[in-house]
Amino acid sequence: MNTIFQELTQVCEEHKITLVAVSKTKSAEAIQDLYDKGQKHFGENYVQELLEKQACLPEDICWHFIGHLQTNKVRQILPFVYLIHSVDSWKLFQEIHKQSVRLNREVNILLQAYVAEEETKYGMDANELLAFMERWSAIREQYPYVRIKGIMGMASFTDDQTRVRDEMQQIRALFNTLKKTYFIGQSYFDTCSMGMSGDYRIAIEEGSTLLRIGSLLFGSRNTLPAL
Ligand SMILES: *Cc1c(COP(=O)(O)O)cnc(C)c1O
């Protein structure tokens, strides 16, 4: 039995948090195995990999797209994706809107917030996020099929717990600001996606509503060891 899985599931239930099992680079068998233990939410980073897995795994899996999404690939995942965590530009938002109209399908998204002090991370910083929201709120009725459910963020990859906590607080504060500025009375704006294997405890303490956990659940990823 996967006791880590059971523990995480229990912790998430206690805190009313959604547990997303991040299965990038993991086999369909490994996903099926966790699914058979009761896990329904899985997260993938790459479109091609997601398409292959979605085609051969149970239909009721809720697939979360958590990686950087190129506009030319939106069309392929939109028919089935449950939640896109990584909307980081107005251009990508427009493409999701366009394809959602074409499909006549409601699509749930999160805006990716950038708070880490790392140049490599995608996302919008606080000013960009607010500029995005201003632009959106002036014409929000033009986007009937795209539902902004919250934000996603990543803390820096560091052992400095104080810094991780500070960044998580920034993410949660951004979520609160958007909620009270643009989504008053809109209960669907309810998702603050933060926390991974290394920092999920801090994330819970700082108000995460969704954890994205990979290596803790699946073991370290199937990549070749460094030579
Ligand atoms: C890989 C990944 C995760 C999971 O990371 P772990 O440290 O393996 O838990 C979470 N979120 C994103 C965006 C990822 O790319």
py3Dmol code that shows the C-alpha trace and the ligand (Angstrom):
import py3Dmol

protein = """\
ATOM      1  CA  MET A   1       0.000   0.000   0.000  1.00  0.00           C
ATOM      2  CA  ASN A   2       1.156   3.509  -0.800  1.00  0.00           C
ATOM      3  CA  THR A   3       1.062   4.990   2.668  1.00  0.00           C
ATOM      4  CA  ILE A   4       2.315   8.395   1.496  1.00  0.00           C
ATOM      5  CA  PHE A   5      -0.669   8.520  -0.827  1.00  0.00           C
ATOM      6  CA  GLN A   6      -3.047   7.649   1.985  1.00  0.00           C
ATOM      7  CA  GLU A   7      -1.511  10.220   4.290  1.00  0.00           C
ATOM      8  CA  LEU A   8      -1.656  12.957   1.692  1.00  0.00           C
ATOM      9  CA  THR A   9      -5.228  12.070   0.821  1.00  0.00           C
ATOM     10  CA  GLN A  10      -6.188  12.317   4.461  1.00  0.00           C
ATOM     11  CA  VAL A  11      -4.401  15.625   5.002  1.00  0.00           C
ATOM     12  CA  CYS A  12      -6.119  17.054   1.924  1.00  0.00           C
ATOM     13  CA  GLU A  13      -9.538  15.873   3.061  1.00  0.00           C
ATOM     14  CA  GLU A  14      -9.012  17.462   6.466  1.00  0.00           C
ATOM     15  CA  HIS A  15      -8.121  20.805   4.909  1.00  0.00           C
ATOM     16  CA  LYS A  16     -10.623  20.570   2.032  1.00  0.00           C
ATOM     17  CA  ILE A  17      -7.776  20.685  -0.457  1.00  0.00           C
ATOM     18  CA  THR A  18      -7.699  19.073  -3.904  1.00  0.00           C
ATOM     19  CA  LEU A  19      -4.804  16.676  -4.389  1.00  0.00           C
ATOM     20  CA  VAL A  20      -3.453  16.616  -7.929  1.00  0.00           C
ATOM     21  CA  ALA A  21      -1.017  13.793  -8.647  1.00  0.00           C
ATOM     22  CA  VAL A  22       1.612  15.154 -11.032  1.00  0.00           C
ATOM     23  CA  SER A  23       2.328  12.265 -13.382  1.00  0.00           C
ATOM     24  CA  LYS A  24       4.659  13.806 -15.960  1.00  0.00           C
ATOM     25  CA  THR A  25       7.141  11.222 -17.302  1.00  0.00           C
ATOM     26  CA  LYS A  26       5.278   8.488 -15.389  1.00  0.00           C
ATOM     27  CA  SER A  27       3.782   5.517 -17.226  1.00  0.00           C
ATOM     28  CA  ALA A  28       0.103   4.958 -17.850  1.00  0.00           C
ATOM     29  CA  GLU A  29       0.407   1.887 -15.593  1.00  0.00           C
ATOM     30  CA  ALA A  30       1.654   3.987 -12.697  1.00  0.00           C
ATOM     31  CA  ILE A  31      -1.270   6.350 -13.170  1.00  0.00           C
ATOM     32  CA  GLN A  32      -3.772   3.496 -13.436  1.00  0.00           C
ATOM     33  CA  ASP A  33      -2.328   2.076 -10.240  1.00  0.00           C
ATOM     34  CA  LEU A  34      -2.965   5.274  -8.293  1.00  0.00           C
ATOM     35  CA  TYR A  35      -6.353   5.679  -9.963  1.00  0.00           C
ATOM     36  CA  ASP A  36      -7.312   2.217  -8.719  1.00  0.00           C
ATOM     37  CA  LYS A  37      -6.488   3.409  -5.196  1.00  0.00           C
ATOM     38  CA  GLY A  38      -8.970   6.235  -5.591  1.00  0.00           C
ATOM     39  CA  GLN A  39      -7.015   9.142  -7.091  1.00  0.00           C
ATOM     40  CA  LYS A  40      -8.986  11.036  -9.766  1.00  0.00           C
ATOM     41  CA  HIS A  41      -7.001  14.244 -10.379  1.00  0.00           C
ATOM     42  CA  PHE A  42      -3.788  14.028 -12.388  1.00  0.00           C
ATOM     43  CA  GLY A  43      -1.503  16.778 -13.649  1.00  0.00           C
ATOM     44  CA  GLU A  44       0.624  16.772 -16.803  1.00  0.00           C
ATOM     45  CA  ASN A  45       3.156  19.259 -18.206  1.00  0.00           C
ATOM     46  CA  TYR A  46       3.471  18.285 -21.861  1.00  0.00           C
ATOM     47  CA  VAL A  47       0.671  18.265 -24.422  1.00  0.00           C
ATOM     48  CA  GLN A  48       1.811  15.241 -26.422  1.00  0.00           C
ATOM     49  CA  GLU A  49       2.299  13.145 -23.309  1.00  0.00           C
ATOM     50  CA  LEU A  50      -1.082  14.191 -21.953  1.00  0.00           C
ATOM     51  CA  LEU A  51      -2.837  13.275 -25.214  1.00  0.00           C
ATOM     52  CA  GLU A  52      -1.287   9.818 -25.255  1.00  0.00           C
ATOM     53  CA  LYS A  53      -2.207   9.105 -21.651  1.00  0.00           C
ATOM     54  CA  GLN A  54      -5.700  10.533 -21.880  1.00  0.00           C
ATOM     55  CA  ALA A  55      -6.430   8.255 -24.838  1.00  0.00           C
ATOM     56  CA  CYS A  56      -5.646   5.058 -22.927  1.00  0.00           C
ATOM     57  CA  LEU A  57      -6.720   5.834 -19.346  1.00  0.00           C
ATOM     58  CA  PRO A  58     -10.167   6.001 -17.670  1.00  0.00           C
ATOM     59  CA  GLU A  59     -12.477   8.680 -19.006  1.00  0.00           C
ATOM     60  CA  ASP A  60     -13.416  10.077 -15.612  1.00  0.00           C
ATOM     61  CA  ILE A  61      -9.882  11.199 -14.767  1.00  0.00           C
ATOM     62  CA  CYS A  62      -9.753  14.961 -14.215  1.00  0.00           C
ATOM     63  CA  TRP A  63      -6.715  16.095 -16.225  1.00  0.00           C
ATOM     64  CA  HIS A  64      -4.932  19.234 -15.056  1.00  0.00           C
ATOM     65  CA  PHE A  65      -2.555  20.948 -17.436  1.00  0.00           C
ATOM     66  CA  ILE A  66       0.211  22.500 -15.327  1.00  0.00           C
ATOM     67  CA  GLY A  67       3.076  23.090 -17.784  1.00  0.00           C
ATOM     68  CA  HIS A  68       3.835  25.995 -20.067  1.00  0.00           C
ATOM     69  CA  LEU A  69       1.172  25.977 -22.790  1.00  0.00           C
ATOM     70  CA  GLN A  70       1.872  27.132 -26.335  1.00  0.00           C
ATOM     71  CA  THR A  71      -1.048  28.782 -28.111  1.00  0.00           C
ATOM     72  CA  ASN A  72      -0.822  26.414 -31.069  1.00  0.00           C
ATOM     73  CA  LYS A  73      -1.450  23.430 -28.783  1.00  0.00           C
ATOM     74  CA  VAL A  74      -4.515  24.745 -26.951  1.00  0.00           C
ATOM     75  CA  ARG A  75      -6.842  23.234 -29.501  1.00  0.00           C
ATOM     76  CA  GLN A  76      -5.639  19.694 -28.799  1.00  0.00           C
ATOM     77  CA  ILE A  77      -6.313  19.599 -25.069  1.00  0.00           C
ATOM     78  CA  LEU A  78      -9.408  21.765 -24.832  1.00  0.00           C
ATOM     79  CA  PRO A  79     -11.988  19.063 -25.619  1.00  0.00           C
ATOM     80  CA  PHE A  80     -11.248  17.219 -22.376  1.00  0.00           C
ATOM     81  CA  VAL A  81      -8.966  19.219 -20.057  1.00  0.00           C
ATOM     82  CA  TYR A  82     -10.396  19.800 -16.573  1.00  0.00           C
ATOM     83  CA  LEU A  83      -8.313  22.791 -15.479  1.00  0.00           C
ATOM     84  CA  ILE A  84      -5.487  24.722 -17.139  1.00  0.00           C
ATOM     85  CA  HIS A  85      -3.217  26.091 -14.391  1.00  0.00           C
ATOM     86  CA  SER A  86      -0.731  27.942 -16.504  1.00  0.00           C
ATOM     87  CA  VAL A  87      -2.388  30.858 -18.289  1.00  0.00           C
ATOM     88  CA  ASP A  88       0.384  33.421 -18.330  1.00  0.00           C
ATOM     89  CA  SER A  89      -0.472  35.835 -21.140  1.00  0.00           C
ATOM     90  CA  TRP A  90      -3.355  37.695 -22.727  1.00  0.00           C
ATOM     91  CA  LYS A  91      -2.524  35.996 -26.018  1.00  0.00           C
ATOM     92  CA  LEU A  92      -2.925  32.524 -24.526  1.00  0.00           C
ATOM     93  CA  PHE A  93      -6.163  33.578 -22.861  1.00  0.00           C
ATOM     94  CA  GLN A  94      -7.503  34.802 -26.220  1.00  0.00           C
ATOM     95  CA  GLU A  95      -6.662  31.508 -27.876  1.00  0.00           C
ATOM     96  CA  ILE A  96      -8.376  29.515 -25.119  1.00  0.00           C
ATOM     97  CA  HIS A  97     -11.423  31.741 -25.546  1.00  0.00           C
ATOM     98  CA  LYS A  98     -11.436  31.268 -29.317  1.00  0.00           C
ATOM     99  CA  GLN A  99     -11.221  27.491 -29.071  1.00  0.00           C
ATOM    100  CA  SER A 100     -13.817  27.293 -26.295  1.00  0.00           C
ATOM    101  CA  VAL A 101     -16.308  29.116 -28.523  1.00  0.00           C
ATOM    102  CA  ARG A 102     -15.501  26.811 -31.412  1.00  0.00           C
ATOM    103  CA  LEU A 103     -16.088  23.773 -29.185  1.00  0.00           C
ATOM    104  CA  ASN A 104     -19.035  25.286 -27.376  1.00  0.00           C
ATOM    105  CA  ARG A 105     -17.395  24.085 -24.157  1.00  0.00           C
ATOM    106  CA  GLU A 106     -16.802  25.791 -20.834  1.00  0.00           C
ATOM    107  CA  VAL A 107     -13.131  25.805 -19.876  1.00  0.00           C
ATOM    108  CA  ASN A 108     -11.705  26.326 -16.402  1.00  0.00           C
ATOM    109  CA  ILE A 109      -8.413  28.157 -16.047  1.00  0.00           C
ATOM    110  CA  LEU A 110      -6.041  29.583 -13.474  1.00  0.00           C
ATOM    111  CA  LEU A 111      -3.770  32.552 -14.021  1.00  0.00           C
ATOM    112  CA  GLN A 112      -0.161  31.743 -13.295  1.00  0.00           C
ATOM    113  CA  ALA A 113       1.381  34.158 -10.833  1.00  0.00           C
ATOM    114  CA  TYR A 114       5.108  34.746 -10.714  1.00  0.00           C
ATOM    115  CA  VAL A 115       6.608  35.482  -7.315  1.00  0.00           C
ATOM    116  CA  ALA A 116       9.821  33.451  -7.180  1.00  0.00           C
ATOM    117  CA  GLU A 117      13.185  35.115  -7.522  1.00  0.00           C
ATOM    118  CA  GLU A 118      14.098  32.785 -10.362  1.00  0.00           C
ATOM    119  CA  GLU A 119      14.331  33.946 -13.946  1.00  0.00           C
ATOM    120  CA  THR A 120      13.302  30.555 -15.298  1.00  0.00           C
ATOM    121  CA  LYS A 121       9.762  30.464 -13.983  1.00  0.00           C
ATOM    122  CA  TYR A 122       6.816  31.390 -16.184  1.00  0.00           C
ATOM    123  CA  GLY A 123       3.909  33.478 -15.033  1.00  0.00           C
ATOM    124  CA  MET A 124       2.745  37.057 -14.557  1.00  0.00           C
ATOM    125  CA  ASP A 125       4.102  39.203 -11.757  1.00  0.00           C
ATOM    126  CA  ALA A 126       1.705  41.178  -9.563  1.00  0.00           C
ATOM    127  CA  ASN A 127       1.604  44.184 -11.897  1.00  0.00           C
ATOM    128  CA  GLU A 128       1.104  42.084 -15.004  1.00  0.00           C
ATOM    129  CA  LEU A 129      -1.613  40.111 -13.274  1.00  0.00           C
ATOM    130  CA  LEU A 130      -3.490  43.241 -12.268  1.00  0.00           C
ATOM    131  CA  ALA A 131      -3.108  44.691 -15.773  1.00  0.00           C
ATOM    132  CA  PHE A 132      -4.511  41.438 -17.165  1.00  0.00           C
ATOM    133  CA  MET A 133      -7.490  41.616 -14.811  1.00  0.00           C
ATOM    134  CA  GLU A 134      -8.229  45.242 -15.660  1.00  0.00           C
ATOM    135  CA  ARG A 135      -8.245  44.422 -19.342  1.00  0.00           C
ATOM    136  CA  TRP A 136     -10.421  41.374 -18.765  1.00  0.00           C
ATOM    137  CA  SER A 137     -12.906  42.975 -16.377  1.00  0.00           C
ATOM    138  CA  ALA A 138     -13.750  45.780 -18.824  1.00  0.00           C
ATOM    139  CA  ILE A 139     -15.014  43.204 -21.333  1.00  0.00           C
ATOM    140  CA  ARG A 140     -15.577  40.105 -19.207  1.00  0.00           C
ATOM    141  CA  GLU A 141     -18.981  39.356 -20.729  1.00  0.00           C
ATOM    142  CA  GLN A 142     -17.188  38.657 -24.009  1.00  0.00           C
ATOM    143  CA  TYR A 143     -15.745  35.480 -22.515  1.00  0.00           C
ATOM    144  CA  PRO A 144     -18.739  33.357 -21.589  1.00  0.00           C
ATOM    145  CA  TYR A 145     -16.912  30.026 -21.836  1.00  0.00           C
ATOM    146  CA  VAL A 146     -13.654  30.789 -20.067  1.00  0.00           C
ATOM    147  CA  ARG A 147     -13.984  30.640 -16.323  1.00  0.00           C
ATOM    148  CA  ILE A 148     -11.144  32.101 -14.285  1.00  0.00           C
ATOM    149  CA  LYS A 149     -11.184  29.958 -11.161  1.00  0.00           C
ATOM    150  CA  GLY A 150      -8.154  31.339  -9.376  1.00  0.00           C
ATOM    151  CA  ILE A 151      -4.390  31.450  -9.558  1.00  0.00           C
ATOM    152  CA  MET A 152      -1.449  29.080  -9.587  1.00  0.00           C
ATOM    153  CA  GLY A 153       1.984  29.832  -8.248  1.00  0.00           C
ATOM    154  CA  MET A 154       5.328  28.263  -7.484  1.00  0.00           C
ATOM    155  CA  ALA A 155       7.735  29.209  -4.761  1.00  0.00           C
ATOM    156  CA  SER A 156      11.458  29.269  -5.417  1.00  0.00           C
ATOM    157  CA  PHE A 157      13.231  25.937  -5.350  1.00  0.00           C
ATOM    158  CA  THR A 158      15.289  26.538  -2.224  1.00  0.00           C
ATOM    159  CA  ASP A 159      15.939  25.214   1.266  1.00  0.00           C
ATOM    160  CA  ASP A 160      15.235  28.668   2.661  1.00  0.00           C
ATOM    161  CA  GLN A 161      11.862  28.005   4.309  1.00  0.00           C
ATOM    162  CA  THR A 162      11.374  31.641   5.231  1.00  0.00           C
ATOM    163  CA  ARG A 163      11.623  32.648   1.615  1.00  0.00           C
ATOM    164  CA  VAL A 164       9.296  29.845   0.500  1.00  0.00           C
ATOM    165  CA  ARG A 165       6.757  30.913   3.103  1.00  0.00           C
ATOM    166  CA  ASP A 166       7.061  34.548   2.099  1.00  0.00           C
ATOM    167  CA  GLU A 167       6.454  33.673  -1.554  1.00  0.00           C
ATOM    168  CA  MET A 168       3.453  31.496  -0.684  1.00  0.00           C
ATOM    169  CA  GLN A 169       2.040  34.414   1.297  1.00  0.00           C
ATOM    170  CA  GLN A 170       2.483  36.617  -1.759  1.00  0.00           C
ATOM    171  CA  ILE A 171       0.602  34.111  -3.914  1.00  0.00           C
ATOM    172  CA  ARG A 172      -2.248  33.826  -1.428  1.00  0.00           C
ATOM    173  CA  ALA A 173      -2.394  37.633  -1.023  1.00  0.00           C
ATOM    174  CA  LEU A 174      -2.687  38.002  -4.800  1.00  0.00           C
ATOM    175  CA  PHE A 175      -5.501  35.465  -4.806  1.00  0.00           C
ATOM    176  CA  ASN A 176      -7.309  37.423  -2.075  1.00  0.00           C
ATOM    177  CA  THR A 177      -6.835  40.719  -3.899  1.00  0.00           C
ATOM    178  CA  LEU A 178      -8.242  39.360  -7.151  1.00  0.00           C
ATOM    179  CA  LYS A 179     -11.143  37.746  -5.332  1.00  0.00           C
ATOM    180  CA  LYS A 180     -12.225  40.883  -3.558  1.00  0.00           C
ATOM    181  CA  THR A 181     -11.580  43.166  -6.525  1.00  0.00           C
ATOM    182  CA  TYR A 182     -13.043  41.191  -9.418  1.00  0.00           C
ATOM    183  CA  PHE A 183     -15.005  38.215  -8.116  1.00  0.00           C
ATOM    184  CA  ILE A 184     -17.199  39.451  -5.282  1.00  0.00           C
ATOM    185  CA  GLY A 185     -20.099  37.046  -4.888  1.00  0.00           C
ATOM    186  CA  GLN A 186     -18.633  34.675  -7.484  1.00  0.00           C
ATOM    187  CA  SER A 187     -18.127  31.472  -5.553  1.00  0.00           C
ATOM    188  CA  TYR A 188     -16.441  29.755  -8.491  1.00  0.00           C
ATOM    189  CA  PHE A 189     -13.296  31.831  -7.902  1.00  0.00           C
ATOM    190  CA  ASP A 190     -12.008  29.430  -5.273  1.00  0.00           C
ATOM    191  CA  THR A 191      -8.685  27.929  -6.335  1.00  0.00           C
ATOM    192  CA  CYS A 192      -5.259  28.868  -5.034  1.00  0.00           C
ATOM    193  CA  SER A 193      -2.970  26.232  -6.561  1.00  0.00           C
ATOM    194  CA  MET A 194       0.336  26.116  -4.691  1.00  0.00           C
ATOM    195  CA  GLY A 195       2.475  23.510  -2.993  1.00  0.00           C
ATOM    196  CA  MET A 196       4.579  20.668  -4.377  1.00  0.00           C
ATOM    197  CA  SER A 197       6.406  17.705  -2.829  1.00  0.00           C
ATOM    198  CA  GLY A 198       9.028  19.844  -1.120  1.00  0.00           C
ATOM    199  CA  ASP A 199       6.856  22.635   0.206  1.00  0.00           C
ATOM    200  CA  TYR A 200       3.300  21.354   0.553  1.00  0.00           C
ATOM    201  CA  ARG A 201       3.180  21.701   4.351  1.00  0.00           C
ATOM    202  CA  ILE A 202       3.998  25.403   4.147  1.00  0.00           C
ATOM    203  CA  ALA A 203       1.517  25.746   1.282  1.00  0.00           C
ATOM    204  CA  ILE A 204      -1.277  24.297   3.414  1.00  0.00           C
ATOM    205  CA  GLU A 205      -0.446  26.640   6.273  1.00  0.00           C
ATOM    206  CA  GLU A 206      -0.497  29.604   3.908  1.00  0.00           C
ATOM    207  CA  GLY A 207      -3.897  28.847   2.412  1.00  0.00           C
ATOM    208  CA  SER A 208      -3.432  26.580  -0.583  1.00  0.00           C
ATOM    209  CA  THR A 209      -6.613  24.946  -1.911  1.00  0.00           C
ATOM    210  CA  LEU A 210      -4.870  22.618  -4.355  1.00  0.00           C
ATOM    211  CA  LEU A 211      -1.584  20.723  -4.086  1.00  0.00           C
ATOM    212  CA  ARG A 212       0.374  19.505  -7.109  1.00  0.00           C
ATOM    213  CA  ILE A 213       2.416  16.548  -5.908  1.00  0.00           C
ATOM    214  CA  GLY A 214       4.712  14.503  -8.138  1.00  0.00           C
ATOM    215  CA  SER A 215       7.833  12.898  -6.719  1.00  0.00           C
ATOM    216  CA  LEU A 216       6.391  12.225  -3.272  1.00  0.00           C
ATOM    217  CA  LEU A 217       3.665  10.077  -4.827  1.00  0.00           C
ATOM    218  CA  PHE A 218       5.504   8.469  -7.702  1.00  0.00           C
ATOM    219  CA  GLY A 219       9.100   8.442  -6.549  1.00  0.00           C
ATOM    220  CA  SER A 220      11.649  10.576  -8.346  1.00  0.00           C
ATOM    221  CA  ARG A 221      11.039  11.017 -12.026  1.00  0.00           C
ATOM    222  CA  ASN A 222      12.012   8.567 -14.766  1.00  0.00           C
ATOM    223  CA  THR A 223      14.892  10.492 -16.131  1.00  0.00           C
ATOM    224  CA  LEU A 224      18.385   9.222 -16.814  1.00  0.00           C
ATOM    225  CA  PRO A 225      20.752   9.804 -13.941  1.00  0.00           C
ATOM    226  CA  ALA A 226      23.462  12.359 -14.591  1.00  0.00           C
ATOM    227  CA  LEU A 227      26.716  10.823 -15.777  1.00  0.00           C
TER     228      LEU A 227
END
"""
ligand_1 = """\
15
LIG
C 6.603 18.815 -11.702
C 5.680 19.837 -11.167
C 5.062 19.672 -9.914
C 5.360 18.507 -8.986
O 6.639 18.601 -8.497
P 7.164 17.593 -7.356
O 8.270 18.331 -6.732
O 7.591 16.367 -8.073
O 6.047 17.336 -6.429
C 4.172 20.643 -9.504
N 3.879 21.714 -10.269
C 4.459 21.908 -11.470
C 4.088 23.114 -12.252
C 5.371 20.987 -11.948
O 5.948 21.196 -13.134
"""
view = py3Dmol.view(width=600, height=400)
view.addModel(protein, "pdb")
view.setStyle({"model": 0}, {"cartoon": {"style": "trace"}})
view.addModel(ligand_1, "xyz")
view.setStyle({"model": 1}, {"stick": {}})
view.zoomTo()
view.show()
